[in-house]
Amino acid sequence: MSQQSDSTLTVSGSGMKRFNSIRQSTNIVYSILFILLAFLCVVPVVFVIIISFSSEASIGKVGYSFIPAEWSTDAYQYVWHLRNTHGIPTVVMAFLTSIGITVVGTLLGLTLISTMGYVLSRPNFKLKKFYTFLIFIPMIFHGGLLSTYVVNTQLLNLKNTYWALILPLCCSSFYVIIMRTFFQTTVPDEIIESGKIDGASQLRIFVQLVLPISLPALATIALFLTFAYWNDWYQASLYIESNQHDLFPLQYVLVNIEKNIQYLANNDMAMSANNNALPSETMRMAIVVISVVPIMFSYPFFQKYFISGLTIGAVKG
Amino acid sequence: MAAKNQKNAQDGGKVIRKKRRFTQDDFQLFLLSLPTTIWYILFCYLPMFGLIIAFKKYKVAPGKGFLWSLFNNSAWCGLDNFRFLFANNRETTINMFRNTIGYNVIFIILGIVLPVTLAIMINHLRSEKLAKVTQTAMFLPHFLSWVVVGYFVFAFLSTDNGLVNRVILSLNGTPVKWYQGEAIGYWPWFLVFLHMWKTVGYSMVVYLASIKGIDESLYEAAMIDGASKWQQTRYITLPMLKTIMIIMFIMAVGKIFNSDFGLFYRTTRNSGSLISVYLTLDVYVFNSMFNNPRPVYGYISAAGFLQSVLGCLTMIVANAIVRKVDRESALF
């Protein structure tokens, strides 16, 4: 609070804090508990990384182990050498697909969510009530998997297209409400009024006046979307048939990996010679690592945006 | 809250324009929201109409598409599809409702108790740095997909190479085939554990953010009055967290007929002999659509319809109860 600004307050504040804290023994117990919990959450990732750098022979000897009998980068070399019909490494293709879907989906989602959020935040909009219902009803009622599937495949013809991975996920009422609440609470009406007086259209007001001062909320939503797209395998398992290898995002390669490794191995000319040495055990863990590493290294930086998103979201409509 | 804002804005001089025509401003806003409106119609409202499949006896018309068959070749059959769920297929139906609701009840209770407890505890840690680091680590599982988590589980439970079986072997025990019927008794525990493992860090941070927002002077006053740390928690922290706990509770209850599909489907590797442990409504629908050579669309849609309607009702009821108890905390 005002602790930074007033030095006397800082002293008394921290003194108070020290005085009003838990006992040393309790603190030790709590610290140990949280260190254990933190380990519990991180250890599986480390474990999988270690497995991916073990040799296949080591797995046969000591199983999946934190201390492999032999280290090796075979898994990654094989993953690199697995090519699709165009000669591009399959994993690279899937990685690019995942990135493409994430980028396009996030941008599209941001557009849809922020425009709707802005429109709903305008107090004098004639259709406001109607629109509020429009986004509220899907929050409590939905058509279910089968009818969604039928609409997307039969009516919109999304089957086996990238759009099937992008469109169904790109908007959600929850995000629209977060955005609307942000516009209502942080964007002053005067700015919009001044824009109107200057004769700007609503589109121009939105793009040039409102968006630039809404970057924190946009960043939050963008991150939610980015991680949702990066981690999505469900849409792919619904809408991408298992013979459409070129359309697979990384997560779906993982879903199909048992079948895939065989398929890829059969398809691969360079590898047919030493097919029996295929490190299938370590290879799948290598692909797991490839899909997790970008998240592991990026999320600590973005964590604060998530938290701010959570707290904005907690403000009900 | 929104309604209040709107009223204030209208009171502030715009009352005269209350009954007005559709202005150019309204038209521009309408255009601005048009893409999102179209998205909502295509991806949310059209599927709602698709629920009529539940009341039809679906028959394929050879050479025609699904929709043509549905509208022109399939007779209305009233509630027959629902009768199937409860008469012919009774055991599966009971099983899937029991699992869906059972797991959700456990998840809701643990999902409030554990994160709140941990949030209060982590807030008491003397070292801010330790709190920050452990919190970041515990947040990690939230960012991983169930597919990835499924492989983590596999690394531990794989029959041949899994760490657990290797440890059992080294202790001269008999290894367990974890993904088969013999281990069925363990899986409810595994599923609860995995769900908590993935969600606790995230929920803890939500509650921690609210705890940090509590006015420090309340605690100082309490301390001067001689309140112990436990009393401060009991009489200040918990009451201050009540609203957010209630909101999280309603949202969870509203989803009681849904299940975290990835948890049940991926971590169990969709193993046939474990099905009675993880068969939830979502798994039933997915399995009968994609892993059944002759899917009966009427039944699948009936299950989906029940899920949607019951979910909607529970949400409204939960909200009504909360409204009775504490008007301010109700969601709508």
Interface residues (C-beta under 8 A of the other chain):
Chain A: M1 G13 M16 F19 N20 S21 I22 T26 N27 Y30 S31 L33 F34 I35 L37 A38 F39 L40 C41 V42 P44 V45 F47 V48 I51 I59 G60 V62 G63 Y64 S65 F66 T111 L112 I113 T115 M116 Y118 V119 R122 P123 N124 F125 K126 L127 K128 Y131 T132 L134 I135 F136 I137 P138 I140 F141 H142 G143 G144 L145 L146 S147 T148 Y149 V150 V151 N152 T153 Q154 L155 L156 L167 P168 C170 C171 V176 R180 Q184 D189 K196 S201 Q202 L203 F206 F227 N231 D232 W233 Y234 S237 L238 Q251 L254 V255 E281 R284 M285 V288 S291 V292 I295 M296 Y299 P300 Q303 F306 I307 L310 T311 A314 V315 K316 G317
Chain B: M1 A2 N5 Q6 A9 Q10 K14 R17 R20 F22 T23 D25 D26 Q28 L29 F30 L31 L32 S33 P35 T36 T37 W39 Y40 L42 F43 C44 Y45 L46 P47 M48 F49 G50 L51 I53 G65 F66 L67 L70 L118 M121 I122 H124 L125 R126 S127 L130 A131 V133 T134 T136 A137 M138 F139 L140 P141 F143 L144 S145 W146 V147 V148 V149 Y151 F152 A155 F156 S158 D160 N161 G162 L163 N165 R166 W197 G201 V205 V206 A209 S210 G213 E216 Y219 E220 M223 K229 I244 I247 G254 F261 G262 R266 D282 V285 F286 M289 F290 Y297 I300 S301 G304 F305 Q307 S308 V309 G311 C312 M315 I316 L331 F332
